[in-house]
């Protein structure tokens, strides 16, 4: 059902949607917005070069990142060719492979196995199974000519059934499957050679395992053999198994002992294990081997110590399956990174150290090529990579290696030169905030000195300061012509000194982004989101995540404070990223969140423990207001600090517990900056409905999984009283539920069943958004029980039950044409501009700006609006809202995996700054009520100045003629 408007309201609606519905002007693209199109941090096992067509000479770089995004990158430019979101922002463990000479790439994540066109990224096939995929491999040789199939290992069911499926590489259909339920076997990976399929797992109990190899027939999947290699004391954990498969001619399995003193290698299909010593002090072992059938059966063992790394190359005898060491590579400082590439039977190993790239052949230790690394702006080390080697002549080679660095950058090194670098570490952002550019430190000190001096001394000090500022006058005067020309032509003038500076419009701000990998980034919002600095503040173990509970920027000190759930804290300078103070994880209590409170010493960010308390605080750090927290049982409670004999003590003032069958899924709070421009709304008949403007309110959304209902509560945070509640039936409680609060209204979105008002027998399911307005009374020009009151107290209903002042709630539900998430409301400096609801569209990969005139609960239902209602801007209610492409502020940009949207006001009232983060990072400026206080970039200033100059020239040219005519007229009159 589409949203149909009466003809006489069409023009009114277009005027009401000036900016976002007309979207971004063409000349504003890339000027007011910026976009980091990210993939996530590439993983060692899922990153490779591959020729998308058999006859192509050029390769693309493919990866399945740690955030579940599969994509292809152009190795020449670093630009994304295509990408597919497989798992959003959740921590993903996926697999991807490509068949040699095939035009497809396969992926396995969770229970889904999919094939993708290697050039366009279009889905070729998709198959879903139960359980999780533990491994994915390509069968390079099959009984069907020209077809390469897939082998996928699943772990299914609560009993841990291990299932191996062979899927057709053309359409994903199951060729055969083999399943078994063995309680003491943990499946690891699957591999294959020309004749057999090997399923590798661990047999035993915790801390004592043996390597178990199940041998299957490639044609039928029937069991051929069951081998146990070594004893149950060989492997203590699954992490000790460092390699399985790779070379399809002679696949191997390798593992280390718990002390990283030895590495054991077994050629799959045999029972013999080969033991080799590792360097003293080894802390990590990686094995690199080719993936092609025709490649030589060679592999490299990469050993890392606390101070350096070294490697050894091993050969496998095809006839006897004996593994022997061929040669050693020298130890070098730093972690180092190795990668493998093949050209027929030739196998090459590329080594990236701190200062050079080295190419060696697997056949001998002779160095084929050595290229010094070009210096970069940041000190970082290569962690892992993928490489491609091209033989240009008899003794000439070219190497390009894509490496992930210790600073979470994905770089491509071409013969030692840095070709490009992608800030993939910025993906997986979990928290962000806007920050003002810090003022000059000397100016701040001078102002503080003047504030604490007597008037005469302050005046003298200010005069001296102004005289000393005259040294900047020549530079200012020199910049006037360029600034004038830039203003007329609409171009930009960059600061020559490269220093950050605030602007008169408030567009030049900083954005600080924290990621789950322990990285923090500083972006220059006014300079197209340029990355100013990046800093690793925590070392996060693989598989873990930095749970940021709070982030706050202090404009006075120019610092940003970030709290983590493990009691960690870090304070950084917003303009440089320098760490001022830090607390290591585990040093303090575990926290559930952080609250921004008003204290005697100013606004502070305080951690909240898992039991919902703030703990003991000094008097200058104790909050002045009630702090709303979550209790250990999921309840919501209000914490206050009351005076006692020893100073201040924390006390619980109220507790809100939903019914036992309900669980809280979302809590929406007001933004710190929420100005109110008008206390009432003027109706079409010139009467006024007064807004219920209680700043101490939150919205709580709770669901009942059995009855599939959603209940929203409007709570007073001072008294804990329920001011209003609403129930919605037929809600899918497994899908996200989002809420947002602003001024005197709030919105909630969910997926559920909608019953048509004009036909209760009909209903439809879809994503719905409910908007509720709060007023002091149902009747215009009436303030209810607060009409004569000079003060208002949320505690009065408890002291005087007859004086309860509950809001009058007007609600309406709309069905959206697309799913929405990450709801947020625009913010402006004074709150005069109309507010828009920003929402991420996960299926359309965009951000929509929904005007309040559309989300108006007072729209007349079942009739056309009266002339007074039409004058007010109300339209006839239609249950369906189509997402107009012109309302998408991301326009043509493909923005994926947005986790949250934040907004910040500019100095000019018309504009709100927007930052969306998650997998991608996107920032822009929106003007909900159009740019009424500044000229747009498309304004033709040249024509304006030219017109003024032409008029001025015409006036001066015609002035003598007019004067002569006036004089002649006076003489005629006199005669």
TAMO-V672233 format. One record per backbone hydrogen bond with DSSP energy under -0.5 kcal/mol. NH is the residue of the N-H (numbers start at 0). CO is the residue of the C=O. If there is no record, write none. Layout:
BEGIN
nh->NH co->CO
nh->NH co->CO
END
This chain:
BEGIN
nh->3 co->1
nh->8 co->5
nh->9 co->5
nh->9 co->6
nh->10 co->6
nh->12 co->8
nh->13 co->9
nh->14 co->10
nh->15 co->11
nh->16 co->12
nh->27 co->24
nh->28 co->24
nh->28 co->25
nh->30 co->27
nh->31 co->27
nh->32 co->27
nh->33 co->922
nh->35 co->920
nh->36 co->34
nh->37 co->35
nh->41 co->39
nh->42 co->63
nh->45 co->42
nh->46 co->43
nh->47 co->61
nh->49 co->59
nh->51 co->49
nh->55 co->52
nh->59 co->49
nh->60 co->72
nh->61 co->47
nh->61 co->59
nh->62 co->70
nh->63 co->45
nh->64 co->62
nh->64 co->68
nh->65 co->40
nh->67 co->64
nh->69 co->67
nh->69 co->83
nh->70 co->62
nh->71 co->81
nh->72 co->60
nh->73 co->78
nh->74 co->72
nh->77 co->73
nh->80 co->71
nh->81 co->71
nh->83 co->69
nh->85 co->67
nh->85 co->83
nh->86 co->67
nh->89 co->86
nh->91 co->65
nh->94 co->107
nh->96 co->105
nh->98 co->103
nh->101 co->98
nh->104 co->115
nh->105 co->96
nh->106 co->113
nh->107 co->94
nh->108 co->111
nh->111 co->108
nh->112 co->126
nh->113 co->106
nh->114 co->124
nh->115 co->104
nh->116 co->121
nh->117 co->102
nh->120 co->116
nh->123 co->114
nh->124 co->114
nh->126 co->112
nh->128 co->110
nh->131 co->154
nh->132 co->109
nh->133 co->152
nh->134 co->152
nh->136 co->150
nh->138 co->148
nh->139 co->137
nh->144 co->142
nh->146 co->143
nh->148 co->138
nh->149 co->166
nh->150 co->136
nh->151 co->164
nh->152 co->134
nh->153 co->151
nh->153 co->162
nh->154 co->131
nh->155 co->153
nh->155 co->160
nh->159 co->156
nh->160 co->155
nh->161 co->179
nh->162 co->153
nh->162 co->160
nh->163 co->177
nh->164 co->151
nh->165 co->175
nh->166 co->149
nh->166 co->164
nh->167 co->172
nh->171 co->167
nh->174 co->165
nh->174 co->172
nh->175 co->165
nh->177 co->163
nh->179 co->161
nh->181 co->179
nh->184 co->181
nh->185 co->201
nh->186 co->184
nh->187 co->199
nh->188 co->199
nh->190 co->197
nh->192 co->195
nh->196 co->215
nh->197 co->190
nh->198 co->213
nh->199 co->188
nh->199 co->197
nh->200 co->211
nh->201 co->185
nh->202 co->209
nh->203 co->183
nh->204 co->207
nh->206 co->235
nh->207 co->204
nh->208 co->234
nh->209 co->202
nh->210 co->228
nh->211 co->200
nh->212 co->226
nh->213 co->198
nh->213 co->211
nh->214 co->212
nh->214 co->224
nh->215 co->196
nh->216 co->221
nh->217 co->194
nh->220 co->216
nh->223 co->214
nh->224 co->214
nh->226 co->212
nh->228 co->210
nh->229 co->227
nh->233 co->208
nh->233 co->230
nh->234 co->208
nh->239 co->236
nh->240 co->237
nh->241 co->239
nh->241 co->253
nh->242 co->253
nh->244 co->251
nh->246 co->244
nh->247 co->245
nh->251 co->244
nh->252 co->265
nh->253 co->242
nh->254 co->263
nh->255 co->239
nh->256 co->261
nh->259 co->256
nh->262 co->275
nh->263 co->254
nh->264 co->273
nh->265 co->252
nh->267 co->250
nh->267 co->265
nh->269 co->266
nh->273 co->264
nh->275 co->262
nh->277 co->260
nh->281 co->278
nh->282 co->303
nh->283 co->303
nh->285 co->301
nh->287 co->299
nh->289 co->297
nh->294 co->291
nh->295 co->344
nh->297 co->295
nh->298 co->313
nh->299 co->287
nh->300 co->311
nh->301 co->285
nh->301 co->299
nh->302 co->300
nh->302 co->309
nh->303 co->283
nh->304 co->307
nh->308 co->331
nh->309 co->302
nh->310 co->328
nh->311 co->300
nh->312 co->326
nh->313 co->298
nh->314 co->323
nh->315 co->296
nh->316 co->321
nh->317 co->315
nh->320 co->316
nh->323 co->314
nh->325 co->312
nh->326 co->312
nh->328 co->310
nh->331 co->308
nh->333 co->306
nh->336 co->351
nh->338 co->349
nh->340 co->347
nh->342 co->345
nh->345 co->342
nh->347 co->340
nh->348 co->359
nh->349 co->338
nh->350 co->348
nh->350 co->357
nh->351 co->336
nh->352 co->350
nh->352 co->355
nh->356 co->370
nh->357 co->350
nh->358 co->368
nh->359 co->348
nh->360 co->363
nh->360 co->365
nh->361 co->346
nh->367 co->358
nh->367 co->365
nh->368 co->358
nh->370 co->356
nh->372 co->354
nh->373 co->415
nh->379 co->377
nh->382 co->403
nh->383 co->403
nh->384 co->337
nh->385 co->401
nh->386 co->339
nh->387 co->399
nh->389 co->397
nh->391 co->389
nh->391 co->395
nh->392 co->395
nh->397 co->389
nh->399 co->387
nh->400 co->412
nh->401 co->385
nh->402 co->400
nh->402 co->410
nh->403 co->383
nh->404 co->408
nh->405 co->380
nh->407 co->404
nh->409 co->421
nh->410 co->402
nh->410 co->408
nh->411 co->419
nh->412 co->400
nh->413 co->411
nh->413 co->416
nh->414 co->398
nh->414 co->412
nh->416 co->413
nh->418 co->411
nh->418 co->416
nh->419 co->411
nh->421 co->409
nh->423 co->421
nh->424 co->407
nh->425 co->422
nh->426 co->423
nh->427 co->917
nh->428 co->917
nh->429 co->513
nh->430 co->513
nh->432 co->511
nh->434 co->509
nh->436 co->507
nh->443 co->439
nh->444 co->440
nh->445 co->441
nh->446 co->442
nh->447 co->443
nh->448 co->444
nh->449 co->445
nh->450 co->446
nh->451 co->447
nh->452 co->449
nh->457 co->453
nh->458 co->454
nh->459 co->455
nh->460 co->456
nh->461 co->457
nh->462 co->458
nh->463 co->459
nh->464 co->460
nh->465 co->461
nh->466 co->462
nh->467 co->463
nh->468 co->464
nh->469 co->466
nh->470 co->467
nh->471 co->468
nh->472 co->469
nh->475 co->471
nh->476 co->472
nh->477 co->473
nh->478 co->474
nh->479 co->475
nh->479 co->476
nh->480 co->476
nh->481 co->477
nh->482 co->478
nh->483 co->479
nh->484 co->480
nh->485 co->481
nh->486 co->482
nh->487 co->483
nh->488 co->484
nh->489 co->485
nh->490 co->485
nh->493 co->491
nh->497 co->494
nh->505 co->502
nh->508 co->506
nh->509 co->434
nh->510 co->522
nh->511 co->432
nh->512 co->510
nh->512 co->520
nh->513 co->430
nh->514 co->518
nh->515 co->427
nh->517 co->514
nh->519 co->534
nh->520 co->512
nh->521 co->532
nh->522 co->510
nh->523 co->529
nh->524 co->508
nh->524 co->522
nh->525 co->508
nh->526 co->523
nh->527 co->524
nh->528 co->523
nh->529 co->523
nh->529 co->526
nh->531 co->521
nh->531 co->529
nh->532 co->521
nh->534 co->519
nh->536 co->517
nh->536 co->534
nh->537 co->517
nh->539 co->516
nh->539 co->537
nh->543 co->540
nh->545 co->515
nh->546 co->544
nh->547 co->545
nh->548 co->546
nh->548 co->562
nh->549 co->562
nh->551 co->560
nh->553 co->558
nh->554 co->552
nh->557 co->553
nh->558 co->553
nh->559 co->571
nh->560 co->551
nh->561 co->569
nh->562 co->549
nh->563 co->567
nh->564 co->546
nh->566 co->563
nh->568 co->582
nh->569 co->561
nh->570 co->580
nh->571 co->559
nh->572 co->577
nh->573 co->557
nh->576 co->572
nh->579 co->570
nh->579 co->577
nh->580 co->570
nh->582 co->568
nh->585 co->565
nh->586 co->583
nh->590 co->564
nh->591 co->607
nh->592 co->607
nh->593 co->548
nh->594 co->605
nh->596 co->594
nh->596 co->603
nh->598 co->596
nh->598 co->601
nh->600 co->619
nh->601 co->598
nh->603 co->596
nh->605 co->594
nh->605 co->603
nh->607 co->592
nh->608 co->612
nh->609 co->589
nh->611 co->608
nh->620 co->617
nh->621 co->617
nh->623 co->597
nh->626 co->638
nh->627 co->625
nh->628 co->626
nh->628 co->636
nh->630 co->634
nh->633 co->630
nh->635 co->655
nh->636 co->628
nh->637 co->653
nh->638 co->626
nh->638 co->636
nh->639 co->650
nh->641 co->639
nh->641 co->648
nh->643 co->646
nh->646 co->643
nh->648 co->641
nh->650 co->639
nh->652 co->637
nh->652 co->650
nh->653 co->637
nh->655 co->635
nh->656 co->654
nh->661 co->658
nh->662 co->702
nh->664 co->700
nh->665 co->700
nh->667 co->698
nh->669 co->696
nh->673 co->671
nh->676 co->674
nh->676 co->830
nh->680 co->688
nh->681 co->679
nh->682 co->686
nh->685 co->682
nh->688 co->680
nh->689 co->687
nh->690 co->678
nh->691 co->773
nh->692 co->690
nh->693 co->691
nh->694 co->692
nh->696 co->694
nh->697 co->714
nh->698 co->667
nh->699 co->712
nh->700 co->665
nh->701 co->699
nh->701 co->710
nh->702 co->662
nh->703 co->708
nh->704 co->660
nh->704 co->702
nh->707 co->703
nh->708 co->703
nh->709 co->727
nh->710 co->701
nh->711 co->725
nh->712 co->699
nh->713 co->723
nh->714 co->697
nh->714 co->712
nh->715 co->720
nh->716 co->695
nh->716 co->714
nh->719 co->715
nh->722 co->713
nh->722 co->720
nh->723 co->713
nh->725 co->711
nh->727 co->709
nh->729 co->706
nh->729 co->707
nh->730 co->707
nh->731 co->750
nh->732 co->730
nh->734 co->731
nh->737 co->748
nh->739 co->746
nh->740 co->668
nh->741 co->744
nh->744 co->741
nh->745 co->771
nh->746 co->739
nh->747 co->769
nh->748 co->737
nh->749 co->767
nh->751 co->749
nh->751 co->765
nh->752 co->729
nh->753 co->763
nh->755 co->758
nh->755 co->761
nh->761 co->758
nh->763 co->753
nh->765 co->751
nh->766 co->815
nh->767 co->749
nh->768 co->813
nh->769 co->747
nh->770 co->811
nh->771 co->745
nh->772 co->809
nh->773 co->743
nh->774 co->807
nh->775 co->689
nh->780 co->687
nh->781 co->778
nh->785 co->782
nh->786 co->783
nh->788 co->785
nh->795 co->792
nh->797 co->794
nh->798 co->794
nh->799 co->795
nh->802 co->799
nh->803 co->800
nh->805 co->803
nh->807 co->774
nh->808 co->806
nh->809 co->772
nh->811 co->770
nh->813 co->768
nh->814 co->878
nh->815 co->766
nh->815 co->813
nh->816 co->880
nh->820 co->839
nh->823 co->837
nh->825 co->835
nh->836 co->849
nh->837 co->823
nh->837 co->835
nh->838 co->847
nh->839 co->820
nh->840 co->845
nh->841 co->839
nh->844 co->840
nh->845 co->840
nh->847 co->838
nh->848 co->886
nh->849 co->836
nh->849 co->847
nh->850 co->848
nh->851 co->834
nh->853 co->850
nh->854 co->850
nh->855 co->853
nh->856 co->854
nh->858 co->855
nh->869 co->865
nh->870 co->866
nh->871 co->867
nh->872 co->868
nh->872 co->869
nh->873 co->868
nh->876 co->859
nh->880 co->814
nh->881 co->879
nh->883 co->881
nh->886 co->883
nh->887 co->884
nh->888 co->846
nh->888 co->886
nh->889 co->846
nh->890 co->887
nh->892 co->889
nh->894 co->844
nh->894 co->892
nh->895 co->893
nh->898 co->916
nh->899 co->916
nh->901 co->914
nh->903 co->912
nh->905 co->910
nh->906 co->504
nh->907 co->504
nh->910 co->907
nh->911 co->925
nh->912 co->903
nh->913 co->923
nh->914 co->901
nh->915 co->921
nh->916 co->899
nh->917 co->919
nh->918 co->896
nh->919 co->895
nh->920 co->35
nh->921 co->915
nh->922 co->33
nh->923 co->913
nh->925 co->911
nh->929 co->926
nh->931 co->929
nh->938 co->935
nh->940 co->938
nh->943 co->939
nh->944 co->940
nh->945 co->941
nh->946 co->942
nh->947 co->943
nh->948 co->944
nh->949 co->945
nh->950 co->946
nh->951 co->947
nh->952 co->948
nh->953 co->949
nh->954 co->950
nh->955 co->951
nh->956 co->952
nh->957 co->953
nh->958 co->954
nh->959 co->955
nh->961 co->957
nh->962 co->958
nh->963 co->959
nh->964 co->960
nh->965 co->961
nh->966 co->962
nh->967 co->963
nh->968 co->964
nh->969 co->965
nh->970 co->966
nh->971 co->967
nh->972 co->968
nh->973 co->969
nh->974 co->970
END
